[in-house]
Amino acid sequence: MTTSRSTSPRAGAAGRGRAAGREPRPAYECDACGHQPPKWVGRCPECGEWGSVVECTVTGPTVSGRVVSSRMPAEPARPIATISAAPARARPTGVGELDRVLGGGLVPGAVVLLAGEPGVGKSTLLLDVAQQWAAGAGSPSLVVSGEESVSQVRLRAERMGTLHDQLYLAAESDLAAVLGHLDAVKPGLLVLDSVQTISTTGTEGVPGGVTQVRAVTAALVAVAKERGIATVLVGHVTKDGQVAGPRVLEHLVDVVLHFEGDKHSSLRMVRGVKNRFGAADEVGCFEMHEGGISSLADPSGLFLTRYSEPVPGTCVTVAMEGRRALVTEVQALIGATVAGSPRRTVSGLDSARLAMVLAVLQRRTERLTLHDREVFAATVGGIRVVEPAADLAVALAVASGGLNLAIAPHLVAIGEVGLTGEVRRVGAVPRRLAEAARLGFRYALVPTGCGPESTGVTAEQLRVTEVTDVRAALQAAARVSAE
């Protein structure tokens, strides 16, 4: 008995596909009308002819079984040297610290996403930016608020003194209405506060949902690129401090900025996370006050305390916020001896690194007992310092407070502390020492290999002492304090 097998093109194609393994899926085409169905069928679904669908040779890339043919592009590719970079030049906003983070200003057609905690001052900052743009850029600026009425925004503008004839306000929550305002005003700058409040009728989902936020942002990016409008989108954040919404939101925009600050402090920082037009690690400093917000070109003085006499438990370090060096004071208080587990309380520092520094001091130094005593450590001015370069200053502040020995106020300490007590090298030491010398500090303790010959700072400006471990750093600090 012989067993018959199907010889249909479909069966043959399936057999060849299984035999070939990784060969591409075959394509099919109707001899009568040229229609290309995704699979073999006995009757062409386009012209209705029976037996006209045959396997054909693929002559180009396929998507879902269909051949993708080439077409003439709207604009041909050109040599890179013949393309002008003038349209991508940044235009200053008039707010110096924001321009620093943006890489010089706002680029026409660029889309910036500014995210931050509620009440940190995002709307206040952007209203000032919109007024500065309207006054100096020669084109109108448009602020669209989806959370406040135009009267509320007007009251804030009066308080800040940011009224201008070329600054336009609108309160909208529909994308079509926002596009209509763009047609009527033709602004050079658009501020949308916030993107989570805008919705479009052509997309399913509630305002602020993943689908709506993605669709609204994609549409605004397309309009900004087409018309050359510099656009700033205000974004909400989650309880973890991340930008709310889909992750693709950060990929769609050109610049992502985080607005940070403690509500109990006047200091505000704009930190760059992504920037296609400049450095992505810059930080801008601002100060909130009753009249609004202002730039802080030299914020180091906010993080220092001036004492009439040296006080035990303090030490100064130089922290890096992006590319900016900030002289920062670290304070430590050693409490009474307690039974059980003593408290370790920090403010503005990394609690894990403080615990490690305390363990190193307990193990590597004499006359310092910390395992059964409460320790409180903090920074001054509301700045948060979590980089390892502050370890040496934390260690000296704790040792100073525990031994009741004051450290000279004109000394800075820079370095990472290892588990064996060694002081390790950190980055940007020349920039840190230059900032310390500019502010009048006369002595610096740094890791080995970061002496004056490698930093460019002269001995007249700053006396730099290299230390190998925590014990050597304590001895060097004691000698400087005794001078």
Protein Blocks (a to p, Z undefined) as FASTA:
>chain_A
ZZdddfbfklmmmmmmmmnomaccdddddfklopacfbdcfbdfklopghkaccdddfbd
ceehiacdddddfbdcddfklpcfklmpccdehiaklmmmnoopacehiacdddddehil
mmmmmmmmmmmmmmmnopacddddfkbcfklmmmmmmmnopacfklccdddfbfklmmmm
mmmnopabdcdddfklpccfkbgcdehiaklmmmmmmmmmmmmmmnopacdddddddfko
paedjfklmmmpmbdcdddddfkbcbdcdddfbdckbcfkbccdddddfklpaddfblml
mmcccdfbdcehiacddddehjaccddddddddddddehjaddddehiafklmmmmmmmm
mmmpghiafklcccddddehhiacfbfklmmmmmmmmmmmmnopacdfkbcceddddfko
pacddehklmmmmmmmmnopabdcddehiafklnopafkloccdddfblmlmmmmmmmmm
mZZ
